[in-house]
Amino acid sequence: MSVHRFYLPDLSAAVDEVRFPDDEARHLFRVLRLPAGAHVRVFDGQGHEREATVARAETRYVTVRLRTPVPTRAESHVPVTLAVAMLNGRKLDAVVRDATMLGVSVVAPLRTAHRRGGGTPHDDFRLVDRWRHIAVSSTKQCGRAVVPAIDAPVAFSRFVEAIDATERPASRSSRSAREPCAQTRSPLWRCRSCGSSGVSSK
């Protein structure tokens, strides 16, 4: 029987017992109906995972005692950003779910001439929040310990400009300001963009 996995973003090696976020607590108590003493695993979405035992289980209050670290599945040495045009309805939900299982590091929704979606900051927040929940759920199921980042939707032109700015050779005067970007986008960084016409790489 597989061990249930839970997302605990504040996982720390410095504490022995931690409380679940409300949504994870409800899932453990109301959906899975796991009692105190049940064996579970918790991961922080950053590549760390640990064995744990349910210490207290109530409707909105669940704590677990942390046990030994668990070896996690290796991530790709080439971080991949999937840039995908906004799709009608909830089709992008499936893209986020499957991209997570395939090991993508970042999902970047794009507004194009024919696929804009959202439009207001409130709409963007709502969409990104839903996609992040989908990414967490998919991470639980596929066994990864890293939850991919979900960017807020941006215009395709702005996305391309950001890539060009990151990859453009830095002058001496601007090199120090660009160092964080250099660390984020390694020489092996790759981006895949997809839309109705196919897939391209950068």
C-alpha positions as CSV (number, residue, x, y, z in Angstrom):
1,M,0.0,0.0,0.0
2,S,1.4,3.4,-1.0
3,V,2.2,6.0,1.7
4,H,0.2,9.2,1.5
5,R,2.2,12.3,0.8
6,F,1.5,15.8,2.0
7,Y,2.8,19.2,1.0
8,L,4.4,21.1,3.9
9,P,6.2,24.2,2.6
10,D,7.5,25.1,6.1
11,L,9.3,21.7,6.6
12,S,12.4,22.3,8.7
13,A,15.0,20.0,10.1
14,A,15.1,22.1,13.3
15,V,11.8,20.9,14.6
16,D,10.4,17.5,15.6
17,E,6.6,18.2,15.3
18,V,4.9,20.5,12.8
19,R,1.3,21.6,12.1
20,F,-0.3,21.0,8.6
21,P,-1.7,23.9,6.6
22,D,-5.5,24.0,6.8
23,D,-6.1,22.5,3.3
24,E,-3.7,19.6,3.9
25,A,-5.3,19.1,7.4
26,R,-8.8,18.8,5.9
27,H,-7.6,16.4,3.2
28,L,-5.9,14.1,5.8
29,F,-8.8,14.2,8.3
30,R,-12.0,14.5,6.2
31,V,-11.0,12.8,2.9
32,L,-8.4,10.2,3.8
33,R,-9.6,9.8,7.5
34,L,-6.2,9.0,8.7
35,P,-6.0,8.5,12.5
36,A,-3.3,9.5,15.0
37,G,-0.4,7.1,14.5
38,A,-0.7,6.8,10.8
39,H,2.5,6.7,8.7
40,V,2.8,9.5,6.1
41,R,5.4,11.4,4.2
42,V,5.8,15.2,3.9
43,F,7.7,17.3,1.4
44,D,8.4,21.0,1.1
45,G,8.3,21.4,-2.7
46,Q,12.0,22.4,-2.7
47,G,13.4,18.9,-2.9
48,H,13.2,17.7,0.7
49,E,11.0,14.9,2.0
50,R,10.7,13.1,5.3
51,E,8.9,10.2,6.9
52,A,6.3,11.3,9.5
53,T,3.7,10.0,12.0
54,V,0.4,11.7,12.6
55,A,0.5,13.0,16.2
56,R,-2.9,14.7,16.3
57,A,-5.7,14.6,13.8
58,E,-8.8,16.9,14.0
59,T,-10.9,18.7,11.4
60,R,-8.6,21.7,11.0
61,Y,-5.7,20.8,13.3
62,V,-3.3,18.2,12.3
63,T,0.3,17.8,13.5
64,V,2.9,15.2,12.6
65,R,6.1,14.1,14.2
66,L,9.0,14.2,11.7
67,R,11.1,11.2,11.2
68,T,14.0,10.3,8.9
69,P,14.7,12.1,5.6
70,V,13.6,10.2,2.5
71,P,15.8,10.0,-0.7
72,T,14.0,12.0,-3.4
73,R,13.7,11.5,-7.1
74,A,16.5,13.3,-9.0
75,E,15.5,16.4,-10.9
76,S,16.8,17.2,-14.4
77,H,20.1,18.9,-14.6
78,V,18.6,21.2,-17.3
79,P,15.8,23.3,-15.8
80,V,13.0,23.6,-18.3
81,T,10.5,26.4,-18.5
82,L,7.3,25.6,-20.4
83,A,5.9,28.7,-22.0
84,V,2.4,28.0,-23.1
85,A,-0.3,30.2,-24.7
86,M,-3.5,30.7,-22.6
87,L,-6.1,28.1,-23.5
88,N,-9.8,28.2,-23.5
89,G,-11.7,27.0,-20.5
90,R,-9.7,24.9,-18.1
91,K,-7.5,23.2,-20.7
92,L,-4.4,24.7,-19.1
93,D,-5.2,22.8,-15.9
94,A,-4.2,19.6,-17.8
95,V,-1.1,21.2,-19.1
96,V,0.1,22.1,-15.6
97,R,-0.7,18.7,-14.3
98,D,1.1,16.8,-17.0
99,A,4.1,19.3,-17.1
100,T,4.6,18.7,-13.4
101,M,4.7,15.0,-13.9
102,L,7.2,15.4,-16.8
103,G,9.6,17.4,-14.6
104,V,9.2,20.9,-15.8
105,S,10.7,23.6,-13.5
106,V,8.5,26.6,-14.5
107,V,5.2,26.9,-16.3
108,A,4.8,30.4,-17.9
109,P,1.3,31.2,-19.2
110,L,1.4,33.6,-22.2
111,R,-1.1,36.0,-23.5
112,T,-1.0,36.1,-27.3
113,A,-3.0,37.8,-30.0
114,H,-5.6,35.0,-30.0
115,R,-5.3,33.7,-26.5
116,R,-5.4,36.4,-23.8
117,G,-7.3,34.9,-20.8
118,G,-7.6,36.5,-17.4
119,G,-6.9,40.2,-17.9
120,T,-7.2,41.7,-14.4
121,P,-4.9,41.3,-11.4
122,H,-7.7,39.5,-9.6
123,D,-8.3,37.1,-12.5
124,D,-4.5,36.4,-12.7
125,F,-4.3,35.7,-9.0
126,R,-7.3,33.3,-9.1
127,L,-5.9,31.4,-12.1
128,V,-2.3,31.2,-10.7
129,D,-3.7,30.0,-7.3
130,R,-5.7,27.3,-9.0
131,W,-2.7,26.1,-11.1
132,R,-0.4,26.1,-8.1
133,H,-2.9,23.8,-6.3
134,I,-3.0,21.5,-9.3
135,A,0.8,21.5,-9.5
136,V,1.0,20.5,-5.8
137,S,-1.6,17.7,-6.3
138,S,0.3,16.4,-9.3
139,T,3.6,16.5,-7.4
140,K,2.1,14.3,-4.7
141,Q,0.9,11.8,-7.2
142,C,4.0,11.5,-9.3
143,G,6.5,11.3,-6.5
144,R,8.5,14.4,-7.1
145,A,9.7,16.5,-4.2
146,V,9.9,19.7,-6.2
147,V,6.8,21.8,-7.0
148,P,7.2,23.7,-10.3
149,A,6.8,27.5,-10.2
150,I,3.7,28.9,-11.9
151,D,4.3,32.4,-13.3
152,A,1.6,35.0,-13.6
153,P,0.4,35.3,-17.2
154,V,2.3,37.8,-19.3
155,A,2.3,39.0,-22.9
156,F,4.3,36.9,-25.3
157,S,6.4,39.9,-26.2
158,R,7.3,40.6,-22.6
159,F,8.3,37.0,-22.1
160,V,10.7,37.1,-25.1
161,E,12.2,40.4,-23.9
162,A,12.9,38.9,-20.5
163,I,14.7,35.9,-22.1
164,D,16.7,38.2,-24.4
165,A,17.7,40.4,-21.4
166,T,18.8,37.3,-19.5
167,E,20.9,35.9,-22.3
168,R,22.4,39.1,-23.6
169,P,26.1,39.4,-22.6
170,A,26.6,41.8,-19.7
171,S,28.9,44.8,-19.8
172,R,31.3,45.3,-17.0
173,S,29.2,48.1,-15.5
174,S,26.1,46.0,-15.4
175,R,27.6,42.6,-14.6
176,S,27.1,42.8,-10.9
177,A,23.4,43.7,-11.3
178,R,23.0,40.7,-13.6
179,E,24.6,38.1,-11.4
180,P,21.3,36.9,-9.8
181,C,19.9,36.3,-13.3
182,A,23.0,34.4,-14.2
183,Q,22.5,32.1,-11.3
184,T,18.8,31.6,-12.1
185,R,19.4,30.8,-15.8
186,S,22.3,28.5,-16.0
187,P,24.2,27.9,-19.3
188,L,22.1,24.7,-19.6
189,W,18.8,26.6,-19.2
190,R,16.2,25.7,-21.8
191,C,12.8,27.1,-22.5
192,R,10.1,25.4,-24.5
193,S,7.2,27.5,-25.8
194,C,4.1,25.9,-27.3
195,G,1.0,27.1,-29.0
196,S,-1.3,26.1,-31.8
197,S,1.6,26.2,-34.4
198,G,3.8,23.8,-32.5
199,V,6.8,23.9,-30.2
200,S,9.9,26.1,-30.3
201,S,13.0,26.2,-28.1
202,K,15.2,29.0,-26.8
